[in-house]
Amino acid sequence: MSKRVREILAVVLLFVLVFAGMIAIGAYLAVGHGWNVTATNIDDTVGNMSGYTVFAYEGTLEPEETDAASSSSSSASSSSAATDSASSSASSAATDDPGNLMEVVLGYKEKDANVVTIDTSYLAEYEDPLIIQRNGDRIGIFCVTDTTTTIGIDKTMLYFANCKVDYVVVLSNTTPTEDERAKFSSASSNSSSSASSSASSSASSAASSVERTADVTVNDYLLSLADIDIVIDFQRSWYSELGTNKYGKFLVSSPTKGEVGLVLVSPSGVVSSKIAS
């Protein structure tokens, strides 16, 4: 084989390798795009939410509750008193605007998202299990309150299993116990990172307590169930308004009154959360 032929073959091989590499990178980006939260943020920003399911709801927590969740120390609480007051005033003003939630819902519908609006003013209507279909998924939704029993939860989950739902969303409206409040209060007196760690540890203790005692709370029981995928909590501020993946489920706290919370489920099943701006 002449030198000229070898040079031509080398150039051809180089182009083939470059072309194959470009195809591989393109395929990776196309497939991987639907597998992460960043992809959701990109789709949200550009306004292409086709195939997404969005749960929209008005905030239920008082401003001081979420301020305490993000406070780094007890001394910082006094220095932020003026800010808390301003936030409370702004929150009240936003609450007086009944179109706030509707504007957000319409905005996401314009992005081609399938929007599920949750009426936080009457969560009791969700105590009876509800099954809806969005983007080809059968979604089971139900609310737990202080009167809900673990037996009732088991019956609901069995009903969902028989109906072959694809994922389950729980609206938690149970009152935190004094023990939970004490653990969170203790955690919030540390630095913000320590507070987050302690809160997670408290939740972990709650989940593990199911194994230690028969006298479990409904919230403890929810954390122990593998078939629950998303928990939106309207009473507890320490799960984070932006959500966290714990115990095989996505846990998210309601934002403050006057804000609109969103839980977004991508076509590939990636769950994320945000507060509508």
KELUMVO-798672 format. One record per residue: residue in one letter; x, y, z of N, C-alpha, C, O in turn. Coordinates in steps of 0.2 Angstrom, whole numbers, plus 5000, padded with zeros to 4 digits. Layout:
% residues N
aXYZXYZXYZXYZ
...
This chain:
% residues 277
m500449945000500050005000500450065000500950075004
s500350114995500750174994500650225000500150215004
k501150265001501050315006500450365005500150385010
r500350374999499750424997499050384999498650425002
v499050324998498350285000498350285007497750295010
r498850275011498850275018498650345021498250345026
e498850395018498650465020497950475019497550505024
i497650455014496950465012496550425017496050445020
l496750355018496350315023496350345030495850345034
a496950375032497050405039496550465039496250475045
v496450505034496050565034495350545034494950565038
v495150495030494450465030494250435037493750445040
l494750395040494650375047494550425052494050415057
l494950475052494850535056494150565056493850575061
f493950575050493250605049492750555051492250585054
v492850495050492350445053492250445060491750445063
l492850445064492850455071492550515074492250515079
v492750575070492450635073491650635072491350655076
f491450605066490750605065490350565070489850575073
a490650505071490450455076490350485083489950475087
g490950525085490950555091490350615092490050615097
m490250645087489750695087489050665088488650685091
i488950605084488350575085488250545092487650555095
a488750525095488750495102488550545107488150535112
i488950605106488750665111488050685110487750705115
g487850695104487150715103486650665106486150685109
a486750605105486250555108486250555115485750545118
y486850565118486950575125486550635128486150625133
l486650685125486250745127485550735126485150765130
a485350705120484550695119484250655124483750665127
v484650595126484350545131484450575138483950565142
g485050595139485150625146484750685148484650705154
h484550725143484150785144483550775149483350815153
g483250715148482550705152482750675158482250655162
w483350665160483550625166483750675172483850645177
n483750735172483950775177483550845178483150865174
v483650865184483250925186483450985182483051035180
t484050995180484251045175483851045169483751105166
a483750995166483350985160482651015161482351055157
t482351005167481751035169481751105169481351145166
n482251135172482351205172482451235165482151295164
i482851205161482851225154482251235150482051275147
d481851175151481251175148480751225150480351255146
d480751235157480351285160480551355157480051395156
t481151365157481351435155481251445147480951505146
v481251405143481151415136480451405134480251415129
g480051385139479351375138479051315135478551315131
n479451265135479251195132479151145137479651105139
m478551135140478351095145477951035143477551005147
s477951025136477550965134477750905137478350885137
g477250865139477450805143477550805150477550755153
y477550865153477650875160476950875164476450895161
t476950855170476350865174476550905180477150895183
v476150965181476351015186475851015191475251025189
f475951005197475551015203475651085206476151105208
a475051125206475151195208474651205214474151175214
y474951245219474551245225474751315228475351335228
e474251345232474451405236474751385242474651335245
g475251425245475551415251475151425257474651455257
t475351385262474851375268475251395274474951415279
l475951405274476251415280476351485282476351535277
e476351505288476451575290477251595289477651555289
p477351655287478051675285478551655291479151635289
e478351665297478851655302479051585303479551565305
e478651535300478751465300479351455296479851415297
t479351475290479851465285480451505286481051485284
d480351565289480951605291481351565296481951565296
a480951525301481351485306481751435303482251415305
a481451405298481751345294482351365291482851325291
s482451425289483051445285483551485290484051505288
s483351505296483751545300484351505303484351445304
s484951535303485551505305485651505312486051465314
s485351555316485451555323484951595326484551625323
s484851585333484351615336484451695337483951735337
s485051715336485251785336485051815330484851875330
a485051775324484951805318484151825317483951865313
s483751785322483051795322482851865323482451895320
s483251895328483051965330483252015325482952065324
s483852005322484052045317483652045311483652095307
s483251995309482851995303482152005305481651995301
a481952035311481252045313480952095308480352085306
a481352145306481052195301480852165294480352175291
t481352115292481252085286480652035286480252035282
d480552005292480051955293479351995292478851975289
s479352055295478752095295478552115288478052115286
a479152135284478952155277478752095273478352105269
s479052035275478851975271478151965272477751945268
s477951975279477251955281476752005277476251985275
s476952065277476552115273476452105266475852105263
a477052085263476952065256476552005255476251995250
s476651955259476251895259475551905259475151875255
s475351945264474651965265474351995258473851985256
a474752035256474552075250474452025244473952025240
a474951975243474851925238474251885239473951855234
t474151865245473551825247472951855245472451815243
d472851915246472251955244472151955236471551975234
d472651935232472551925225472351855223472751815223
p471651845222471451775220471651755213471651695212
g471951805209472151775203472851755203473151735198
n473251755209473951735209474051665206474451655202
l473651615209473751545207473551535200473851505196
m472951565198472651565192473151585186473251555181
e473551635188474051665183474551615182474751605176
v474751585187475351535187475051475183475451445178
v474451455184474151395181474151405173474351365169
l473851465172473751485165474451485161474551465155
g474951515165475651515162475951455160476251445155
y475851405164476051335163475651295158475951255154
k475051315157474651285152474851315145474851275140
e475051375145475351405139475951375137476151375131
k476351345142476951305140476751235138477251195138
d476151215138475951145136476051095141476051035140
a476051115147476151075153475351055155474951085154
n475350995158474750965161474750985168475150965172
v474251035170474251065176473751035181473151025179
v473951015187473450985192473451045197473951055201
t472851075198472751125203472551095210472051065210
i472851105215472651085222472351135226472651185227
d471751125228471451175232471651175239471351135243
t472051215241472351205248471851235253471851225259
s471351275251470851305255470351245258469951255263
y470351195254469851135256470151075255469951035251
l470751055259471050995257470650935259470850875257
a470150945263469750885265469450845260469250795260
e469350885254469050855248469450795245469250755241
y470150795247470550745244470650685249471050645248
e470250685255470350635259470050565256470350515258
d469550575252469350515248469850505242469950555238
p470150445241470650445236470450455229469850445227
l470850495225470650515218471150495214471750495215
i470950465208471450445203471250485196470750495194
i471850515194471750555188472250535183472750495184
q472150555177472650535171472950595168472550635166
r473550595168473950645165474550625161474950585164
n474650645155475150625150475250545150475850515150
g474750505150474750435150474850405157474850345157
d474950445162475050415169474450415173474050465173
r474350365176473750355181474050385188474550345191
i473750435191474050465197473550455203473050485202
g473750425208473350425214473550485219474050495220
i472950515221473050575225472650565231472050545231
f472850575237472450575243472750625249473350635249
c472350645253472550685259472550655265472050615267
v473050665270473050635276472950695281473250745280
t472550685286472450735291472550705298472750645299
d472350735303472450715310471950655312472050615317
t471450655308470950595309471050535305470750485306
t471550535300471750485296472150425300472550445305
t471950365299472250315303472750275298472650275292
t473150235301473650195297473250145293473450125287
i472750115296472350065292471950095286471950065281
g471750165287471450195281471950205276471750205270
i472550225278473050235273473250165269473250165263
d473250115273473350045270472750025265472950005259
k472150045266471550035262471650075255471550045250
t471850135256471950185251472450155246472450155240
m473050135249473650105245473450045241473650035236
l473050005245472849945241472349955235472349925230
y471950005236471450025231471850055225471750035219
f472450095226472850115221473250065218473250065211
a473450015221473749955219473349915214473549895209
n472749905216472249865212472049905206471949875200
c472049975206471950015200472550025196472550065191
k473149995198473750005194473950075193474150095187
v473950115198474150185197474950185196475250145198
d475150235192475950245191476350275196476850255198
y476050325200476350355206475850385210475250395208
v476050395216475550415222475850485225476350485226
v475350525225475450595228475050605234474450595234
v475450615240475050625246475050695248475650725248
l474450725250474450795253474450785260473850765263
s474950805264474950795271474750855275475050905274
n474250845278473950905282473850885290473350905293
t474350845292474350825299474750875303475250905301
t474450895309474850935314475450905317475450855319
p476050945316476650915319476550905326476250945330
t476850855329476850835336477250885340477750915337
e477250885346477650925350478350905350478850945350
d478450835349479150805349479450835342480050845342
e479050835337479350855330479550925331480050945329
r479150965334479251035334479851055339480251095337
a479951015344480551025348481151005345481651035346
k481150945341481750925337481950985332482550995331
f481451005329481551055324481751125327482251155324
s481451145332481651205336482451195338482751245337
s482651135340483351125342483751135337484351165337
a483551105331483951105325484051175322484651185320
s483551215322483551285319484051325323484151385321
s484251315329484651355333485351345331485751385334
n485551295327486251285325486351325318485851365316
s486851315315487051345309486551315303486251265305
s486451355298485951325293486151255290485751215289
s486851245289486951175287486851125293486651065291
s486951145299486851095304486051085305485851035307
a485651145304484951135305484651095299484251055301
s484951095293484751055288484850975290484450935289
s485450965292485650895294485250875300485050815300
s485150915305484750895311484050875309483750835311
a483750925304483050905302482950845299482550805300
s483450825294483450765290483550705295483250655294
s483950715300484050665305483450655309483250595311
s483050705311482450705314481950665310481550615313
a481950675304481450645299481650575299481250525299
s482350555299482550485298482350455305482150395304
s482450485310482250455317481450435317481250385319
a481050485314480350475313480250415309479750375311
a480550405303480450345299480650285302480250235302
s481250285306481450225309481050205315481050145317
s480650255318480250235324479750195322479450165327
v479550185316479050135314479150065316478750025318
e479850055316480049985318480049975325480049925328
r480150035329480250025336479650025340479650005346
t479050055338478450055342477850055338477850075332
a477350025340476650025337476350085337475850095333
d476450135342476150195342476450245338476750295340
v476350245331476650285326476150335324475550325324
t476450395322476050445319475950435312476250395309
v475450465309475250455302475850485298476050445293
n476250535300476750555296477350505296477650495291
d477450475302477950425303477850365298478250345294
y477150355298476950295294477050315286477250265282
l476850375284476950395277477750385275477850355269
l478150405279478850405277479150325277479650315273
s478750285280478950215280478750175274478950115272
l478250205270477950165264478350175258478450235256
a478450125255478850125249478450145243478750175238
d477850135242477450145236477150215236476850235231
i477350265241477150335240477750365237478350365239
d477650405232478150435228478250515229478850535230
i477750555231477750625232477350635238476750615239
v477650675243477350705249477350775249477950805249
i476750815248476750885249476450895256475950885257
d476850925260476650945267476451015268476851055267
f475851025271475551085271475651115279475351165280
q475951075283476051095290476751105292476951135297
r477251065289477951065291478351105286478351095280
s478751145289479251195285479851165284480251185280
w480051105287480751085287480951035282481451005282
y480451025277480650975272480951015266481250985261
s480951085266481151125261480651145256480251095254
e480551205254480051225249480251195242479851195237
l480951185241481151165235481251085235481451055230
g481051055240480950985240481650945241482150975240
t481550885243482150845244481950765243481450745245
n482450725241482350655240482550615246483150615247
k482050595250482250555256481750495256481250495254
y482050435258481750375260481350355253480750325254
g481650365248481350335241480750375239480350355235
k480650435242480050485240480350555239480850575242
f479950595236480050665236479650705241479050705240
l480050735246479650775251479750845250480250875248
v479150885250479250955249478750995254478150965255
s478951045257478551085261478151135257478451165252
s477551155259477151215256477551275257477951285262
p477551325252477851385254477351425258476851405261
t477551495259477151535264476551555260476451555254
k476051585264475451605261475651665257476051705258
g475251665251475351725246475851695241475951735235
e476251635242476651615236476251555233475851525236
v476551535227476251475224476851425223477351435221
g476651365226477151305226477051265219476451255217
l477551235217477451195211477851135212478451135214
v477551075210477951015209477950985202477350985200
l478450985199478550965192478750895191479250875194
v478450855187478650785185478750785178478350795174
s479350775176479550775169479350715165479150665169
p479350715159479150655155479550585157479250535156
s480150595159480550535161480450525169480750475171
g480050555172479850545179480250575184480250565190
v480750625182481150665187480650715190480350755187
v480650715197480250765201480650815204481250805206
s480450875203480750935206480250985209479650975207
s480451035212479951085215480251155214480851165214
k479751205214479951275214479451315217478851295217
i479551375218479051425220479051475214479451505212
a478351485212478251525206478451595207478251625213
s478851625203479051695203478551735200478651805200
